Amino acid sequence: MPTRSLAAVNVHIFRYKWHFLGGVLFVILSTLLTIFPAQLVRYSFDLVNEGIDLYHLFAGTQAQAGVYQLFGRNVLFYGMLIIGLALLRGIFLFFMRQTLIVMSRLIENDQKNQIFQHYQSLPLSFYRRHSTGDLMSRISEDVGRVRMYLGPGIMYFLQLVVLFILVVPLMLMVNVRLTLLTILPLPILSVTIFYINNLIEKKSDDIQRALASMTTFTQEAFSGIRVLKSFVRQQDSLEQFTVATNEYKDKSLSLNFVNSLFFPLIMFLVGISTVVTVWIGGQEVINGTITTGTIAEFIIYVNLLTWPVTALGWTSSLVQRAEASQARINEFLDEKTDIVSRRDVSQEIQGDIVFDHVSFTYPDTGIKALRDVSFRIKPGHTLAIIGNTGSGKSTVAALLCRLYDVTSGDIQVDGVDVRDYSLTSLREQIGYVPQDVFLFSDNIRNNINFGLNEPNEERMAQAARDADVYENIIRFPEGFDTKVGERGITLSGGQKQRVSIARALVKEPKILILDDSLSAVDTKTENAILDSLQRVMKNRTSLIISHRVSSVKLADQILVLDDGQIVQHGTHAALMAEADGLYRALYERQLQTEAVNE
């Protein structure tokens, strides 16, 4: 039953082998307890016929009352026995689901954890190639489809196999002709279910896509309601939404039509088997080859086989979908990160940073971000990198944190190549404030303490003061326990940046990287933050990346990048002395912009 792609889950099945083997045992026991009552029903029917005949045979005699009592006791005995076996079968069915279905849930949990852990090990280039929606679907929808194969798929397939192995020989032993004619419609039923189920699944996928499109449109409309109102596009938006809802409605009605045919078709094919059993069985009874009890037994067998055979078409569809989903999961799990430590060096960093003829090309886009860049930051010093948008400033920070590896050249920290450091050791000692601020949907306290294994209230408060956001936070009704909402939506742009700076400072890192982290604050707040950072930067290697000249005044040295190359390098005074230099041009342009804004 498993295919090549699904062979990847065998390791999980082996981990829970006792659940699997227990499930097989309970499938066999529950099936045996399904078959025995059918035979008891045959004995009961035959007993009733014989009892009625005997009762009439002894009519008018004293023995008739004894026959009646004996007949009643036997019927009661068989009835109680059938009820007892049904209860016992129910217990085994419970344990069957508690083993096989629980096994599938445990494997689903393990797979989700495995995929999530693997996601986190992959480099940033992986996330630039794949959308968030695709990543989410593989860890939720695809894993769910694999679980359906591991749980219901395997369970119903085992039931079918065991039933056929046990029931069909019993039926053949009673009457070959009746058996063959009775089970003849069942393969047709299975094939029909397979094709109808595939059609249902396809239409369900279409509905999900239509729903996702409608949901996305609605979310964007609500998020951008101010834009909609200001451009007076409400009617146009309503018309587009109506188109989306009509598409969803049409697809839903189409699925409902197929579902409406599904169960009547099953009942029709099952009914054919029942009619054949009664018709052919009746002829055999007339011929004296079988009894009426045998017809009742066969009808029970047909009904027993109907659901597993029906499920065979369904489980075949499940296997197909699980195979496709597991292939998508395997595609991600087979991707390996090339950001691994060569020597696993773990040591305390002093902060002597050297870029030696570093060039870098983004692997997914082919954009050459840095070209033969060389510089050094001495321990405890501050270097500023400034330049126009797209000049390669942020790439320097990404390479130093080893989010990417250099294409050529090398980067050393304290004389050790960053590729030789343990990734955990290197990144734990770097405080990185990224250009794109991201806050988690949690309270401010947990966002600031995110990088600490053991939260410290005193360090958290001091980090907030150094980032000039402490006064803002304590003015909130819930202070540091204020929820910031999705991606920090309840905070202003400047507040989000300052909370992000506090998150980096609370680690008390050996190397501090500020990647355009003051772009959303005004000049007054920027000066207050920079004044606070003077204490933090003292005796700490710092890298300030910005497109604003005003943000780099604390730097000992300034690098000017243009199109991935260093075009100027020196102090503020030295760079301003170069009349035709890019730094001076940026400075004068920003002065003019500030004058206009005032």
Secondary structure as GFF3:
##gff-version 3
##sequence-region A 1 598
A	DSSP	three_ten_helix	5	9	.	.	.	ID=ss1
A	DSSP	alpha_helix	10	15	.	.	.	ID=ss2
A	DSSP	alpha_helix	17	57	.	.	.	ID=ss3
A	DSSP	alpha_helix	63	121	.	.	.	ID=ss4
A	DSSP	alpha_helix	124	129	.	.	.	ID=ss5
A	DSSP	alpha_helix	132	137	.	.	.	ID=ss6
A	DSSP	pi_helix	138	142	.	.	.	ID=ss7
A	DSSP	alpha_helix	143	148	.	.	.	ID=ss8
A	DSSP	pi_helix	149	153	.	.	.	ID=ss9
A	DSSP	alpha_helix	154	174	.	.	.	ID=ss10
A	DSSP	alpha_helix	176	183	.	.	.	ID=ss11
A	DSSP	alpha_helix	185	223	.	.	.	ID=ss12
A	DSSP	alpha_helix	225	230	.	.	.	ID=ss13
A	DSSP	alpha_helix	234	287	.	.	.	ID=ss14
A	DSSP	alpha_helix	292	333	.	.	.	ID=ss15
A	DSSP	beta_strand	353	361	.	.	.	ID=ss16
A	DSSP	beta_strand	368	377	.	.	.	ID=ss17
A	DSSP	beta_strand	382	387	.	.	.	ID=ss18
A	DSSP	alpha_helix	393	400	.	.	.	ID=ss19
A	DSSP	beta_strand	408	413	.	.	.	ID=ss20
A	DSSP	beta_strand	416	417	.	.	.	ID=ss21
A	DSSP	three_ten_helix	418	420	.	.	.	ID=ss22
A	DSSP	alpha_helix	423	428	.	.	.	ID=ss23
A	DSSP	beta_strand	430	433	.	.	.	ID=ss24
A	DSSP	alpha_helix	444	448	.	.	.	ID=ss25
A	DSSP	three_ten_helix	449	451	.	.	.	ID=ss26
A	DSSP	alpha_helix	457	466	.	.	.	ID=ss27
A	DSSP	alpha_helix	470	474	.	.	.	ID=ss28
A	DSSP	three_ten_helix	479	481	.	.	.	ID=ss29
A	DSSP	three_ten_helix	486	488	.	.	.	ID=ss30
A	DSSP	alpha_helix	493	505	.	.	.	ID=ss31
A	DSSP	beta_strand	511	515	.	.	.	ID=ss32
A	DSSP	alpha_helix	523	537	.	.	.	ID=ss33
A	DSSP	beta_strand	541	546	.	.	.	ID=ss34
A	DSSP	three_ten_helix	549	552	.	.	.	ID=ss35
A	DSSP	beta_strand	557	562	.	.	.	ID=ss36
A	DSSP	beta_strand	565	570	.	.	.	ID=ss37
A	DSSP	alpha_helix	572	576	.	.	.	ID=ss38
A	DSSP	alpha_helix	582	597	.	.	.	ID=ss39
###
